Structure formats: C-alpha cells, structure tokens
Amino acid sequence: MRIVAKDLTYTYNPKSPFASQALKGVDIVIEEGEFFGIIGHTGSGKSTFVQHLNALIKLTGGSLTVGDYDLSDKKCKFLELRSKVGMVFQYPEYQLFAETVEKDVMFGLKNFHKGMAEEEMKAAVKEAIGRVDLDYEDVKDKSPFELSGGQRRRVAIAGVIVTRPEILILDEPAAGLDPLGKKEIMQLLHAIHGSWCKTVVIVSHDMDEIAENCTRAAVFSEGKVVMEDTPAEIFKRSDELISLGLDIPVTAKCARVMKERGIEIDTDFTCDDFIAKTLALWKGQGGGNAQ
C-alpha cells in the first residue's frame, strides 16, 4: 500500500477564534516496503499527518490515498482501512485495560473481524503475542499490569498487529525506554517489518533512531514537509536542521567537529558506518602505527 498525500491541509477549531492550521499543504510519498521516519518539533504537524493515514482525523483539504483507499471519498471503507493501517500511540502500555493479556490483544480483532470464530481469534492472538517475543502460555491469563513496562509495550503492539496490518505506524516507539529497551524494541519492529507489516512508519524526535533504522525520512516544520530523503542526505544538511530547532545524530555532531578541524568523512551517519570510516581514515593517515 503506497501512501500519497498532495496539498494536504488541516485546521483545528476552524471558524473559531482558536483556529490553528496544523497542515499547510503537505506533499509526501511513502512507498510500500519502506521503514519510514517522520521528524519534527512539537507543533510541526507530524502527529496530525499520521492520524490522517487511518482516518482518525478526517480529510478536509487536499488529497490522500493509502493503497486503493481514497480518503476524500465519503464512501471509503474506513473500518477496513483501519484494519490495514495499524496505529500505535506514544506510551501505548498506558492504554491497556482488559483483565488479561489475551483479552486485551483480542479486543481490536473483535472490532475489525466480528464474524471470526473464537478459535480463529485465539490462534491469531497467540501468533501475535509470539511475534512480539512473549510466551503466550506464560502471559495470556495474566493482567497486563503484572508485566514489566517493556512487556506491556509489546502487548500493546501485539494488540495492533493482530489484524496483520499492511502499514504499521508508531508514535515515538522507544520513548521512555533505557538504551537496551530501545535497541530491543527497534529490533522487534524490524522483525515485524520483515514478516508481518510491509511498511513501517515511525514518528520520532530521536535522530539517532532515524539514522540507524529508516530507509527514508521526512522533516516536518510549521505544517509542511521541508525535507524528504534518505537519512544520510537529510543529516548532511545539519545546519538547516539546527536552524529549524531540531537535533542531529551524535555521529553528525562528531562529523561537524571533525569538519571544523579540516577532516571530512563521507558517512551515512549510522554508528557502524561512522566508526568504520573514521578508523579507516585514521589508519590511512598512519594512526594505526601509533603506540
């Protein structure tokens, strides 16, 4: 499912003294199969944009198609669309509510597949829980609130992917996690991307996360897309990002310092590539012989 937005506009509280234009002509294309990042400071329009993708916010201006679904068409099958475009909000573990993990994960399935037999539902739930690296037999009858924070987040993700959406959207998927937890959740998303969901879209303020994981990204500012490219190309424009009030990856900060000292490195800003290129440069300059 390819996402295409053209001149997308949206205003909160229109025709009131509190009117606020959140999107001001967004043009963006997200190809099927991408692991796509969306960057932007608070109020840039990024969250408003992603909530359009499964019609949590209805289209009011411009055009938006998600696969074969035209969201400007009042006859669009929105319930069917939402089963194919899964949305995981920030801190999703706080939205768990059912008595058991199994019931919580099954909730969305019951909404989207009302005619599905109970046995089929249980099988789908078991598979989804296993997909997020939790032991079904161990957790299915537990209250979600008995689990650790990281486990609860995995349960919340299972509750979205249980419908096997073609597109999975996550708002700050690693927010609040320690470095190991962040690494594990991103590994999980890559595993899901490779097997369950064709396209993954993450909204993140963590530039290292974008550099390390995304195939392409878009930068939102004041309701518009101001950059759309690979992370490597975006982070080469670090001066522009900083002028927009955004951070840059640690590797880009290091590259800037080195450039100020007359040393330029052609890197994609992932840690592995930056370290490899830096070591190669150091050895090439005779650093490998240093004691």
N, C-alpha and C positions, 0 to 999 in steps of 0.2 A: 504494500500500500504506500503510494507516493503522496507526500504532503505538499500542496502548492497553495500559497497564500499570495494574493495580489491586492495591493492597496487596502489592506485590512485596517479598519478604523473601529474604535470603540470608546464611548464616553460614559463614565459613571454619572449617575444622577443627572441625565440630560434635562434641559429646560428648567433647571433649578439654579438657585444661587450657589449651590455646592457642586455644579458640573465640573468634571475633571476628565480631560481627554487622556486616556491611557495608551491608546494605539493611534498613531498618526500616519497611516499609510505603510503598513508593514508588507514587504515583499520578501518571500523566502521560499526555498525549495528544499525539502528533506527527502532524500532518495530512500527507497526501500533497501533495507540491509545495513543502513548506517548506524553507527554508535555516535549520536549527535549531541553536542553540548550547547547549552544556551547560557550566556554570560550577561550580567548587567547588574548595576547597583539597585538598591531598593527604589521602587517607583519608576523603573526603566520600561516597564510593560511586559517583562518576560513571563511573569506568572499569569497575567491576563491573556497573553497569547496562548500558552499551553492549555489553559482552561477552555479555549475555543475548540481545541482539537477533538474533544469528545462531547462538544456541545454543552458543557457545564455552564458556559456563557454562550448565549445565542448570538449568531452573526447579525450585525446591524449595519455594517458598511464594508464594501469591498467584496472579494470573493475568496472562498476557501474550499478546497476539495481534499478529501482524505480517501485515497483509493478511488473507488467508484461512487463515493458518497459526496454529493454536492450539498454543503451545509447551508446554502442560500435557498434551497428548495424546501418549502414548507412540508412537502410530502416525504422528506428524507426520513429513513427509518432510524431514528435516533437511538432507540434501545438496542438495536442490532449493532449500530456503530459503537456504542459504549462497551459492548461485549468484545469488540475487536481492538479498542483503544483503551488500554488499562491505565489508570492514574493512581500513583502512589504519592500522597502528600507528605510534606515535611513532618517528621516525628510521627509516622503512621501508627506506631505502637500505642499512642495515646487514644487512638480511635477504636481499639479493640473493646468489645463489650459483652460477648456471649459467655455462657457458663463454661464452655470447654473450647479447646483449640479447634477441634473438629467442627463444631457448630459455627465458630467464627469464620473459618475458611469456607464453609459451605454456604454462608449467607449470600454472597454475591452470585454463586451458581444458581441458587433458588430464584433469584431475581431475573436472571437472564435466560434460564433454561427451565421454565416452570413445568414442562412436560417430561423432564428427565426422571427416570426411575430412581428410587432411593439407593439401590445397589450401585447404579452407574455413578451417582453423585458421590457415594463413599469411595469408590475406586478413583474418581477424579481428584477428590480431596487428598487421598493417600498419596497419589502421584505428585500432586503439587507440594505437599509437605516434604516429601522426599527430595523434590527438586531444589528446595531451599536448604538442603543438608540438615534436616531434622529427622529424628527417628519417630516415625508415625506411631508405632505401638507405645513408645515411651511418653509422647506428648498429647496424643489425641483426646484423652479423658481429663487432662489437667486444665485448670483455669489458666488463661493466658497470663494472669497476674502472678502465677507461681514461677514463671520463667524469668530468665535474665533479660536485661534490656535488649541485648543483641538478638536473643532468641525471639523476643516479642516482635522485633522489627522484621525478622524472617517470616514469622506467622502472618504479619500484615501483608508482606509481599506475596506470600502464598495465596492469600485471600483475593488478590488481584489477578495473579497469573493462572488461577484455577480454571478460568474460562478460555485459557490459551489465546490471549490477545495477540494480534499481529504486530501491534505497536505498544510498547511499554514506556510510559512517561513517569519520571521520578523527580520530585522537587527536593533538592538537597539530600540525596540518598544516604550520605555518610555523615550528616550533621550530628554533632554531639558524641561521636564515637572516638575512641582513642586510636592511635595510629594503626595498631593491629586490627582493630574492628573495622576501620576504614578500608584497609587492604583486603580483608575478608569479604566485605560487602561488595567491593568492586569486582573481586574475582567471581563472586556469585552472579553478579549482573552479566559478566562476560559469558559465564556458563549458560545462563538463561538466554542471552542473545544468540548464542551458537546453536541452541536446540529448541527453544520454546517460542521466543518472540523475534520476528525477523528484524525489527527496528527498535532500538532503544534510544530514548531522548532523556538527557539529564539536565536539570537546571541546577547550576552550581555557582557559588562565589569563590570556590576553591580552584585557583588557576592551575595548581599542580595536578589536581584531579582531572581537569580538562586536558592538560598537556599529555598526561600519561595514558589516558583512556579513549579519547574521542578521535574519530576519523575526520570529522569536520565540526565546526562550531560557528555560532552567530553571536555577535555582540549587540545587545540592545542598549539604546540610550535615548531618553526622552521620547519613548513611544515609537522609535524607528530602529531598523536594523542598520547599523553603521559599518559593520564588517561581517563577511560570511566567507570562510575559507578553512583550510586545514589549520590546526593549532600552530603548526610550525610557522606558517605565513602570518597568522594573527599576532603571535608573540614576537615576531620580528619588528612589529610596529609598537614597541613598548612605550615609546614617548606618547603616542596617541592614546593608548590605554590609560596611562597615568594621568593624562590631561582630562580624561573622562571620569576620573576619580576611582579607577579600578586598580586592583593589584595585578601583579605579574608573577609567574612561577619563580621559585627560588633559582632555577637554572638560568632564567632570563636575567635575574638580578646579578648573578655571577658573571654572565656574559657581558652585561653593561659595564661592570667594574673592569673586566679584562680589556674591553674595547677602549676604555678611557686610558688604559696603560699601553695601548698600541697592539693588543693581541686580539685578533678576531677569530671566532670559531663558528663554523657552519654546522649548526646543530638543529635537531627537531625539537629540542627543549625537554625531551624525556630524560630522566636521570641517567639511564643506561647509556644513551647516545652521548649525552654531555660528558659523562665521565670518560667514556672510551675516546672521544675526540680530544679531550683535554690531555689524557695520558699519552695519546699518540703524538700530540703536538710537543709535549714536554720531552718525550723520548727523542723526537726528531731534532730538538734543539740541544740534545746532549744531556738532558736531565736524567736519563736512565743510567748514566755513568757516575752520577753524584753519589757521594758517600753519606 
